[in-house]
Amino acid sequence: MTSVTNSTQLNSGICGRGDRYNWSFLEKKYQVAYETIGQGNPVLILPAFSTVSSRSEMKGIAQILASKYQVTVLDWLGFGESECPPLDYNPVLFHQLLQDFVKSVFNSPLILIAAGHAAGYALKLALDNPDILSKLILIAPTWQGPLKVMGLPDGVRNGIKTLVRSPLIGQALYYLNTTPSFLRLMYKRHVYVDETKLTPEFIAQKHQITSKNGARYAPAAFVTGAIDPVANRKEFLQLLASVSIPVSIVLAENAPPKSKAEAIAMAELEGVQAVRLSGTLGIYEEYPEAVGKAIKNFI
């Protein structure tokens, strides 16, 4: 059974009303953070998976849409302010979490916005539950974890995940890959276009997310491809082509070549509306005004 707790004030990521969703999975209970702002027809925003994944990344878009919609933003289990248990994070877990959350929290069809790696989970939800969603927006969609994009074989990636999960070596490896200087480097390379926005205060906020107890488990699964929602491009495109509701894709023009190639392949499908905007993998956070305008034009 799943349930929603009474409203509580969390460290507000989008300046809305924070809540905890009590999720039961495999006979255990976990707390998942989410936040709601605005009034009107429901919109659910799913943040991209990353080492610093948090609903606060969607603050700009959420506040733009809140003028006409009731916007809810989720922190995935293992990320943001949600509980970070040492689970074997995998696609089955996140598929089930998303489905249970939507069915428990919403009582009417909603508009779903998913960024990055969350795109595959949003598509699966739309395919399995055609009456739950009315429209779907995918922002800079991806389907494979960073180390898989780099071409590392399964055995190496699984070995890295195991190392990061280990008590001492894992914590040390995670620390080295989440120092402020390393986070800034990654943002400069793949996430933001304008590096002047990567201020010490900005990076400090991101680093704080990585300091939470248990924070390394879910990101290790993401980075190594353990939570990839599909196995290959063909499978993702088949999933996208099978969805019956209207779909729009925000394509980030400055995204890394491999990620951009995947998005272009998605945008070329018949029936998919695509909008090309300046930005890279963090386009939803860096340029919320442009992305928000594109979303409002679609919905």
N, C-alpha and C positions, 0 to 999 in steps of 0.2 A: 504494500500500500504506500502511496505517496501523499504528502500533505504540504500545505503552505502555512508557515507560522504567522503569528500576528506581526504587523508592521513594526520594524525597528529601524533606528537611524544608524546606518553604517557610515564608514568614511565615504562620503558621497562622491561617486565617480562622475555623475552627470548632473549633480545638483537636484536630484529627485528624491523619491521616497524609497529607502532601502528595505529589502525583505530577505528572509532566509527560506529556502525551499528544502524541506526535509525529504530526501530521496532514499528509497529502499531499493537495494540492488544486491542480489545473491544473499539475502537474509541479513544484510548489514545496512545501517543507516548513515547517510552522509549529508552534510549541510552545503547547499549551493547558494551563493549570493546572487541577487539580481536587484534591479532598480527600475523604477517607473517614473515617468515625467509626462505632463500634458494630459489633455482630454480629447476624446474622439474615438474613431475607429482604431482598433489595435494594430500596432506595429511591433515586431520583435526583431532586435538586432543581435546578431551573433558575432562577437569579436574574432579576429583571426587568431589561430594558435601561434604562439611564439614563446620564447623564454620570458618575455615581459608582458604576456597577454593579460589584458585587463579591460573591463568595461569602460574605464576612463578614456581609452583611446577613441571611443565613439561619442564622447561628450558633445563635440561640435555638431555632428550630424543629428544626434538625438535632440538637441536644443532647437535646431532649425525645424525639425519635423514636429516638435511638441506644440507648435502654434496651431496645428490642425488635427493632430493625432495623439493617441495615448501610446507612448513609446516605452517599451521595456527592453533593457539591455542585460544580458546574462553574463556572469563570470563562469566559464566552464569549470567543472570539477577538476581540481589540481592546479588551477590558475587563478590569478587575481586574488579576491578576498574569499573565494570558496575554500572549503576544506581541501587539504593536500595530502591525502592518505597515500601510503606506499603501495598502491595497487599496480596490477599489470594493466596499464592503460592500453586500450585497443579499440578498434572501430565498433565492435558490438556494444561496449560500454557507452560510448558517446552517442551512438544511434539510439539506444534505449533511453538514455538520459534526456535527449532532446524530445523524443516522442512523449515520454512521461511528463516532462515539464510543460509542454504545450497543452496536453490534454488536461492537466491539473489546474493550470493558471488561466487559460483562456476558454471562453464559452461561445465564441463566434469566430468565423473565418478571419484570418489575419494576414497582413502583409509581412513577408519575411525578408530581411536584409542580412546577408552573410558575407563576411570578408575573408579573403585568403583561403586557408585550408577548411574553413567552416562551410565552404560552398558545396562540397560533396555531401556533407551531412544534411544540408538544407535540401539538396536535390533528392536524396533518399527519402526524407520526410515527405516531400511533395509527391513522390511516386507512390509511396506506401499509404498515404492518407490524403487522397485528392480533395476531400471536402474540408480539410483544415485550413488550407492556404488559398488566398485569392490572387496574389501576385508575388513574384520572387525577383529580388535584385541581388546580383553577385558582384562584389567589389574586388577588383584585382584577384580573381579566383585562382587558386592553385590546388594541386592534388597530391604532390609528393614532397616529402620532407627534405631539408637542405642537404643532408649527406647522400640521399638518393639522387638528388639533382647533380651532385658532384660525381656520381658514378661509382660510389663505394659499393662493393658487393654485399649481399645479405649477411654473410658471416662476419664481416668486419663491423657492419652497423650494429648487429646484435651484440657483438663483443663490447662495443663502446657503450651501448645501453646498459649492459650488465655491470660494467665498470663504474658508470656514473651512479648506479643504484647501490653500489657497495658502500659500507659504512664510512670508511676512512678515505680510501683512494677516491671514491666517488665524490665526496664532499670537496676534496681538494681540486679535482678536475672541474667541478661545477664552479667553484670559487674563481679559478683562473679564467673561465669563460664568461664570467659575469662581473668582472671588475669594471668600474666606470670607464676606463680607457678602452677596454675591449668592446663594451656596449656602444660607445661613441663611434668606434671604427665600423662596427656592423651597421649602425644607423646611416653613417656616411656612405657606405658602399651600396646598401640594398634598400634602405627603408625611407630615407628622406632625400629630397633633391637639394634643398637649401640648407647647407650645413651651419649657417649662422643661427638657425633655430635650435641647434643642439647645444644649448647653454648648459653650464654646470648645474643649474637648478633642474633643468629638464632631465639630464642624465641621472642626477641624484634621485629623482622620483622614480625613474625606471629601475635603478639599482635597488631601491627599497623593496620593490616587488619581488626581487630575487632573494631577498634576505629572510623571507618567511620560512618557518619550520616546515620541512618536507617539500619545499618549492622545486627541488631538482627532479622529482620523479616524472611528472607529466611532461615537462619540457624535454627530458631525455627521450621519451617516447616519440615526441613530435620530431625532434631533430633527426633521429635515426630512422624515421619512416614507419614506426610501429603503429601510428594512428592514421596512416594514409587511408582515406575513405575508399579508394579504388586502387587497382594494381597497375593500371596503365592508361594512356591517353584514350585508347579505343573504348575502354570501359567507361571512362568519364563522359565521353561524347555520346555514347549510347544512353547513358543515364540522363544526360541533358536533353537529348532528342526525345526521350520517352515522356517527359513532363508535359502535362496538358495545360497548365496555367501559363499566363503571360510571363516571360522572363526577359530581364534586361541585364546586360553586363557592362560594368564600368571598367574599361580597359586602360591600364596605366601605361602611357606612352614611354616613360623612362624606366620601366621595369627591366630587370636583368634579361638578357636575350632569351634564355630558355623559358623563363616564366612568361615572357611576352609572347613567345611562339605558342605556348599552350593556350593563352587567352585569345589569341587571334584565331586559333582553330575552333575554339568555342563560339566566338562571335560570328564565324562564317556559317554556322548552322542555320538552316531555314527556320524562320519563326522567332529567332533570337534578336532582340533589339540591342545594339551596341552603341556605347558612347565612349569616345576616346578623349581622355583628359591628361594634362600634364601631371606627372607624379610617378612614384614608383610603388613599392610594396606597401608602404604606409600612407598611401594617398588619402585614405579615409580620415586619418588624423591630421596630416599636414595641410590638406586642402579641403576642409569640410564644407566650405561655402560652395565650391564648384561641384563637389559630389552631391551635396544636399540639393542643389538646384536640379541636377540631372535626375535624382530620385523623385523629386516633386513633379517634374515634367512627365515622368513615367506613370506615377500613381495618381 
